[in-house]
Amino acid sequence: MPLKRCQRCGTICQDADIVCGICGSKIANTPTLKASIEDEMLRDRKEAERRSTPLNQTFTRASKRRLLRKLLTSISTLAIGSATVTYAIVYRSSLGPIYTGTSLPLF
């Protein structure tokens, strides 16, 4: 039995159908499938599994690059900030005690 695949929703329909039974789009000029329905279902299942992996489903290549760029920027900002704070603490501790009184200390 010859079959067709709807170009809009992907439903497999009979060759005699003029419109898709699911979405209603015209399938009269759609080419007939060359494989059996079992082969088409297996191909659809493999394609769905490939698309459903978490990383491929969530991120495209460009968005992965943007994410990595932002992550590296954030990490470098944290590193610079930590180094600045550490430098300030070390510098302050090398000055000695702070005199908070109103009179100057006598040596």
C-alpha positions as a LaTeX table, in Angstrom:
\begin{tabular}{lrrr}
\hline
Residue & $x$ (\AA) & $y$ (\AA) & $z$ (\AA) \\
\hline
Met1 & 0.00 & 0.00 & 0.00 \\
Pro2 & 1.61 & 3.31 & $-1.06$ \\
Leu3 & 1.89 & 5.94 & 1.65 \\
Lys4 & 2.59 & 9.67 & 1.94 \\
Arg5 & 3.99 & 11.81 & 4.73 \\
Cys6 & 2.35 & 15.13 & 5.51 \\
Gln7 & 4.88 & 17.93 & 5.01 \\
Arg8 & 3.31 & 20.00 & 7.78 \\
Cys9 & 2.79 & 17.61 & 10.71 \\
Gly10 & 4.65 & 14.45 & 9.63 \\
Thr11 & 1.66 & 12.12 & 9.77 \\
Ile12 & 1.80 & 9.08 & 7.48 \\
Cys13 & $-1.29$ & 8.97 & 5.28 \\
Gln14 & $-2.56$ & 6.75 & 2.48 \\
Asp15 & $-1.66$ & 7.66 & $-1.08$ \\
Ala16 & $-5.31$ & 8.20 & $-1.99$ \\
Asp17 & $-5.78$ & 10.92 & 0.65 \\
Ile18 & $-5.96$ & 14.49 & $-0.62$ \\
Val19 & $-5.74$ & 16.24 & 2.77 \\
Cys20 & $-4.02$ & 15.22 & 5.99 \\
Gly21 & $-6.39$ & 13.68 & 8.51 \\
Ile22 & $-4.59$ & 15.38 & 11.41 \\
Cys23 & $-3.78$ & 18.96 & 10.38 \\
Gly24 & $-5.90$ & 19.31 & 7.23 \\
Ser25 & $-3.12$ & 20.45 & 4.90 \\
Lys26 & $-3.15$ & 19.37 & 1.26 \\
Ile27 & $-1.04$ & 16.29 & 0.54 \\
Ala28 & $-2.22$ & 15.54 & $-2.99$ \\
Asn29 & 1.13 & 16.53 & $-4.57$ \\
Thr30 & 3.28 & 15.00 & $-1.82$ \\
Pro31 & 5.65 & 12.29 & $-3.10$ \\
Thr32 & 4.93 & 8.68 & $-2.18$ \\
Leu33 & 7.16 & 7.05 & 0.44 \\
Lys34 & 9.55 & 4.46 & $-0.91$ \\
Ala35 & 10.03 & 2.54 & 2.36 \\
Ser36 & 7.51 & 0.48 & 4.31 \\
Ile37 & 5.60 & 1.96 & 7.22 \\
Glu38 & 7.78 & 0.00 & 9.67 \\
Asp39 & 10.94 & 1.50 & 8.17 \\
Glu40 & 9.47 & 5.00 & 8.34 \\
Met41 & 8.43 & 4.51 & 11.97 \\
Leu42 & 11.92 & 3.24 & 12.85 \\
Arg43 & 13.50 & 6.24 & 11.11 \\
Asp44 & 11.13 & 8.60 & 12.97 \\
Arg45 & 11.97 & 6.96 & 16.30 \\
Lys46 & 15.73 & 7.27 & 15.70 \\
Glu47 & 15.33 & 10.92 & 14.70 \\
Ala48 & 13.26 & 11.63 & 17.81 \\
Glu49 & 15.88 & 9.96 & 20.03 \\
Arg50 & 18.63 & 12.00 & 18.40 \\
Arg51 & 16.73 & 15.23 & 18.97 \\
Ser52 & 15.77 & 14.36 & 22.54 \\
Thr53 & 19.27 & 14.27 & 24.00 \\
Pro54 & 19.37 & 17.02 & 26.63 \\
Leu55 & 22.30 & 18.98 & 25.21 \\
Asn56 & 21.10 & 18.88 & 21.59 \\
Gln57 & 17.57 & 19.69 & 22.66 \\
Thr58 & 18.55 & 22.70 & 24.73 \\
Phe59 & 21.54 & 24.29 & 23.03 \\
Thr60 & 22.51 & 24.95 & 19.48 \\
Arg61 & 26.16 & 25.39 & 18.56 \\
Ala62 & 25.91 & 29.19 & 18.57 \\
Ser63 & 24.16 & 29.29 & 21.94 \\
Lys64 & 26.81 & 26.94 & 23.39 \\
Arg65 & 29.49 & 29.40 & 22.28 \\
Arg66 & 27.62 & 32.35 & 23.81 \\
Leu67 & 27.15 & 30.44 & 27.04 \\
Leu68 & 30.85 & 29.53 & 27.23 \\
Arg69 & 31.89 & 33.11 & 26.44 \\
Lys70 & 29.67 & 34.48 & 29.22 \\
Leu71 & 30.86 & 31.80 & 31.63 \\
Leu72 & 34.53 & 32.56 & 30.94 \\
Thr73 & 33.87 & 36.29 & 31.34 \\
Ser74 & 32.21 & 35.69 & 34.69 \\
Ile75 & 35.01 & 33.45 & 35.92 \\
Ser76 & 37.70 & 35.93 & 34.89 \\
Thr77 & 35.79 & 38.77 & 36.59 \\
Leu78 & 35.61 & 36.75 & 39.80 \\
Ala79 & 39.32 & 35.96 & 39.60 \\
Ile80 & 40.27 & 39.62 & 39.11 \\
Gly81 & 37.98 & 40.71 & 41.94 \\
Ser82 & 39.41 & 38.07 & 44.29 \\
Ala83 & 42.97 & 39.11 & 43.43 \\
Thr84 & 42.13 & 42.78 & 44.08 \\
Val85 & 40.59 & 42.04 & 47.48 \\
Thr86 & 43.54 & 39.81 & 48.43 \\
Tyr87 & 46.01 & 42.54 & 47.40 \\
Ala88 & 44.12 & 45.13 & 49.46 \\
Ile89 & 44.15 & 42.89 & 52.55 \\
Val90 & 47.87 & 42.15 & 52.23 \\
Tyr91 & 48.71 & 45.81 & 51.59 \\
Arg92 & 46.63 & 46.96 & 54.56 \\
Ser93 & 48.20 & 44.41 & 56.89 \\
Ser94 & 51.70 & 45.58 & 55.91 \\
Leu95 & 50.97 & 49.18 & 57.02 \\
Gly96 & 50.72 & 48.28 & 60.69 \\
Pro97 & 48.07 & 49.30 & 63.20 \\
Ile98 & 45.75 & 52.22 & 62.51 \\
Tyr99 & 45.72 & 54.99 & 65.12 \\
Thr100 & 42.19 & 56.12 & 65.73 \\
Gly101 & 42.87 & 58.52 & 68.56 \\
Thr102 & 42.86 & 62.28 & 68.21 \\
Ser103 & 46.45 & 62.77 & 69.27 \\
Leu104 & 49.48 & 61.66 & 67.32 \\
Pro105 & 51.47 & 58.77 & 68.70 \\
Leu106 & 54.77 & 59.50 & 70.38 \\
Phe107 & 57.72 & 57.47 & 69.14 \\
\hline
\end{tabular}
